Amino acid sequence: MQNDSFLLEKLEVREQDLALRSLKKQNDRIDFCSNDYLGLARNKAFQKEINQEVARNLYAHGSTGSRLISGNHPLFEKTEIKIARFHHAEEALIFNSGYDANVGLISAIAGRGDAIVYDNLIHASLRDGIRLSLATAYSFLHNDMRNLEEKLKRLKRRSFVVVESVYSMDGDEAPLEELISLCNRYEASLIVDEAHATGVIGEKGEGLVQQLGIERECFARIHTFGKALGVHGAVVLGSKTLKQYLINYARTLIYTTALPPSDVAAISVAYDYFPKMKEERKHLQQLISHFQRINLPFGKLPSNTPIQILIVPDNEEVLALANTLQRKGLDIKAILSPTVPKGKERLRITLHSFNTFEDIQRLIVCLQNY
Ligand SMILES: Cc1ncc(COP(=O)(O)O)c(C=O)c1O
């Protein structure tokens, strides 16, 4: 028997803090927690279209190797051209996941002597990319342009600014136009993770960067496919040179088995599908506005996105509330410290195009009577 008691000690710390994580079974409660913003992962017509496409072409479920060795099925190139066109980018490069895209991109482009300045609320995948890079990293206060400028002013080296267009734990948006002007002023390169904007923001779900018409001003954009697009994988958008560089230096692209052709086909079908889902985006926006207007006995963060946050300080408090909602048939998860800072524990409520006003009403009544 291997001695793993040193692991138990760390798990016990988590348990004492009421922060022990475990894998949860899927359930039939009303979904207020998944990233399936447009309901595509549960959309039978969409699933059927993917399955038919895969069956018609007998696309394999294995890719046989890295894209640099044997795994670069012709569908990759076709799909990357389609995605680049849709997002008004020079080039697109598909990665196995958003995690891989972020880690691969950031760790590859920023080297020793460079600086990375990042919003202190960015996702763990971007942070891990920063940790793996040899650059010096500085964080700035969330969405605080003055604080960012103070950091940029002092830098005398090549610098990258890393942000999300929609923040996954707060649901608010980055001031991208201000970020662009600061980056221009201090000659920094802007990297925008659009994971939670993809499919949701913009007339066709193209994301916040395109909605603002600033795609040419970004050094790189990341769109993920596992959220509103209902499939799996991610893409980095940027210049031809950036793509060539990543093919040469991004370790999460080079040293991993490529996505199977069946997954790439699913991504391609998703890009035919979600731009047309205008009614779904409209309904989702109505739910968001409705939820924002309602008075609740908890601190609600302002948010125009499907991510709605109620601050309920203390792990025990927020867990008790989440458990009550779960018992009432609502699938809502508590976000505990240390995932968020102590005192900022929260309920993270995600709204979807398949949620109804009745679903929201049920949630509101539960919260008001808690
Ligand atoms: C902002 C952000 N970026 C990247 C990722 C990672 O994407 P994926 O789930 O495709 O690995 C996530 C997902 O949790 C995310 O919220």
The ligand as a Tripos MOL2 file, in Angstrom:
@<TRIPOS>MOLECULE
LIG
   16    16     1     0     0
SMALL
NO_CHARGES

@<TRIPOS>ATOM
      1 C1        -12.6700   32.4510  -19.0780 C.3       1 LIG1
      2 C2        -12.3740   31.0170  -19.3780 C.ar      1 LIG1
      3 N1        -11.3440   30.7260  -20.1950 N.ar      1 LIG1
      4 C3        -11.0320   29.4620  -20.4970 C.ar      1 LIG1
      5 C4        -11.7510   28.4070  -19.9810 C.ar      1 LIG1
      6 C5        -11.3490   26.9990  -20.3200 C.3       1 LIG1
      7 O1        -12.0770   26.5280  -21.3930 O.3       1 LIG1
      8 P1        -12.3170   24.9690  -21.5790 P.3       1 LIG1
      9 O2        -13.4070   24.5930  -20.6280 O.co2     1 LIG1
     10 O3        -12.6660   24.8020  -23.0160 O.co2     1 LIG1
     11 O4        -11.0320   24.2830  -21.2250 O.co2     1 LIG1
     12 C6        -12.8470   28.6610  -19.1610 C.ar      1 LIG1
     13 C7        -13.6750   27.5360  -18.6850 C.2       1 LIG1
     14 O5        -13.9150   27.2090  -17.6340 O.2       1 LIG1
     15 C8        -13.1620   29.9970  -18.8320 C.ar      1 LIG1
     16 O6        -14.1770   30.2950  -18.0130 O.3       1 LIG1
@<TRIPOS>BOND
     1     1     2 1
     2     2     3 ar
     3     2    15 ar
     4     3     4 ar
     5     4     5 ar
     6     5     6 1
     7     5    12 ar
     8     6     7 1
     9     7     8 1
    10     8     9 2
    11     8    10 1
    12     8    11 1
    13    12    13 1
    14    12    15 ar
    15    13    14 2
    16    15    16 1
@<TRIPOS>SUBSTRUCTURE
     1 LIG1         1 GROUP 0 **** ****
